[in-house]
Structures are given as C-alpha cells and as structure tokens.
Amino acid sequence: MTTQKKKLSLFLSVMSLVLALASQSLALQVGEKAPDFDLASSRGGKLKLSSLKGKNVLINFYVLDFSPT
C-alpha cells in the first residue's frame, strides 16, 4: 500500500469516527469516559476503543468549517 493510500485510509477512518460520535449527540464533561466505538482500521478490519483498554489513547477532534469567516 502506498503512503498516499495509507493517509487516505487513515483520514477516512478518522472521519468515520467523527461522524459516528457527532451522530450520537454526545455531551461529555471533562473527566468522563469516552463511549465505546469502533471504526475501520488502516490495516484492515475494525478497531474498537475498548480493545485499547489500559493503553494510552489520543483522540484528536478538529472542526471542519468551510463557511466564510
């Protein structure tokens, strides 16, 4: 798999996560645990948050705002 395809796969996985979380309309407070979710892995298959229990996990959220400023 080429680097460009890996980047695209990772981007699509992250976007799937963002859309899944947004569709659940979650309003978490600081210190609350993230809900369990799964998304497509860049290595194939699915990756579930609960499978990473006990490991350090960083979830990066960012705004995709295409409106004029």
matplotlib code that plots the C-alpha trace (Angstrom):
import matplotlib.pyplot as plt

x = [0.0, 1.4, 1.9, -0.9, -3.3, -2.4, -3.0, -6.4, -7.4, -6.4, -8.3, -11.4, -11.2, -10.9, -13.8, -15.9, -15.2, -16.1, -19.4, -20.2, -19.6, -21.5, -24.5, -24.8, -25.0, -22.8, -22.2, -19.3, -17.9, -14.2, -13.1, -15.9, -15.0, -15.4, -18.2, -17.1, -16.9, -15.4, -14.0, -12.3, -8.6, -6.0, -4.6, -8.0, -10.7, -12.2, -10.7, -12.7, -11.9, -12.5, -9.8, -7.2, -8.1, -5.1, -3.2, -2.7, -5.1, -5.2, -8.3, -7.9, -11.1, -10.9, -13.5, -14.2, -15.7, -16.0, -18.1, -16.6, -15.1]
y = [0.0, 3.4, 6.2, 8.2, 5.3, 4.9, 8.6, 8.4, 5.3, 6.9, 10.1, 8.1, 6.2, 9.4, 10.9, 7.8, 8.3, 12.0, 11.3, 8.4, 10.5, 13.5, 11.4, 10.2, 13.9, 13.2, 16.0, 14.7, 16.6, 16.8, 13.5, 11.4, 8.2, 8.2, 5.9, 2.7, 2.9, 1.1, 2.3, 0.9, 0.2, 1.4, -2.1, -3.7, -4.9, -2.9, -1.2, -0.9, 1.6, -0.9, -3.1, -0.4, -0.5, 0.1, 1.8, 5.5, 6.7, 10.2, 11.2, 14.4, 16.3, 19.2, 21.4, 21.2, 24.5, 25.5, 28.6, 32.0, 33.9]
z = [0.0, -0.9, 1.6, -0.1, 0.2, 3.9, 4.5, 2.7, 4.7, 8.0, 7.0, 6.2, 9.4, 11.4, 9.6, 10.3, 14.0, 13.9, 12.1, 14.4, 17.5, 16.1, 15.2, 18.8, 20.0, 23.0, 25.5, 27.7, 30.6, 31.4, 33.2, 31.8, 29.9, 26.1, 24.8, 23.2, 19.4, 16.5, 13.2, 10.2, 10.8, 8.3, 8.4, 7.6, 9.9, 12.7, 15.7, 18.9, 21.6, 24.3, 22.8, 23.8, 27.5, 29.6, 26.8, 26.2, 23.5, 22.0, 20.1, 18.1, 17.3, 14.9, 13.2, 9.5, 8.9, 5.3, 5.9, 5.1, 8.1]

ax = plt.figure().add_subplot(projection="3d")
ax.plot(x, y, z, "-o")
ax.set_aspect("equal")
plt.show()
